[in-house]
């Protein structure tokens, strides 16, 4: 469980699903000779923009050849590959992300990415684990009922179990150490603050020992008259004499009103005038202002990923998610749920401060992107990287939107004021200013709550984009320090985003930690701008500046 009210009396925006812990194993890939160019140029190593049909075709081709690929990269006879995603670069290089099974059982922590040249030659493999997948027996010594009881006990120890386990399945756990036969059990119901509960508990099927756990619910935080972004244009759909918040141009994204309920889809938001919201706060559950903000956030996030990276929706398949507003009563949070492929927003304290600002919307949907690409485990250092990815991309969305009422900045959640004193949730230039986040890596950073361990990656990204020292951007003053007192020169936010996205979608796996992230972003920079380029050297310098070497 990720508590909303931390010891520092702060509210957290959480994120991410996946299940595995360990280290990244990456072979040395030949760096692209792409030279550094303007930030908006599509360099040879950049992901190509694919149509939905082209992406589907690549997925089908990869799955058809999965058995041959498994043999080529040295998997055992009982192992099979299941295609999760395919990314094709401008130069024709293909990066195919696979999940793995063993004797028909899912291998948690067995994900990998195969990198293939335009000619079809395998150039390298990035693996979540280097361990050989092999177990002595597929017969559990622990019953399903016992595994479920253990999972419920684990959930209750965190104060998050409000119902019995929803079920267990046999899996192979390869997230850490020697792979073992295990159960994955999901505990449902609700967490103490009203957030839906989806605690995944991994139990050794032979010894009954708990191996791992993670929360599958990621908390976080026409014309639309929004509360945070002013008056905006929204794509709507007419049905008879009414207009609905259905965006047919962005995968059919819909916005629903839960009207204070905590379950179900809710009612599709509609208007007879094609105007949604009033632009002011209201405690009424029928008010459409929060819906206008949520729809606008979804629209800008879709366009940001499409126009910045050529990504066609969260799953890169052209299908839109949906949003739900007015969740519960005085619910001070927002969350992404991968099982419903949807975002959900509470209305904040007193039901007058909905958590529907632009960077929160971008943050939430980016959890979906992470879940459907690297699948960074929401625990330890990989959990901090997961959280940071949503902060980084949410910030990218805010700058991309270029909205005069909510200008781009490196502050997280500055509009929603849930600290009650006008301060943001997080600061990317100097994360420790929030009183809890880490500016620099240390050996115990993985023991921090993921919202605070994320500070290392947030700080790295700020330094890479903008550089160290004092400066003012869009009216906000920053003064970013470095661990070693070095001076870092930024390479622009546009280039930093390209590097992070390429690393996330092609080189990060479920078990990536900070050392692996340095390696993955350096490889991404080499692909995009050339090994030894100014951009490559800046990535190295920015990581060193946050003590990741």
Helices and strands as residue ranges (DSSP letters): E 25-26, H 52-64, H 66-72, E 79-88, E 94-102, E 105-116, E 122-127, H 144-157, E 165-173, E 180-187, E 199-204, E 210-215, E 217-220, E 223-225, E 231-233, E 237-239, E 242-244, E 246-247, E 253-257, E 267-268, E 270-271, E 275-276, H 289-309, E 322-327, E 334-337, E 342-346, G 349-351, H 358-371, H 380-401, E 411-412, E 426-427, G 431-434, G 445-447, H 450-453, H 455-466, E 469-473, E 476-480, H 493-506, H 514-529, H 534-545
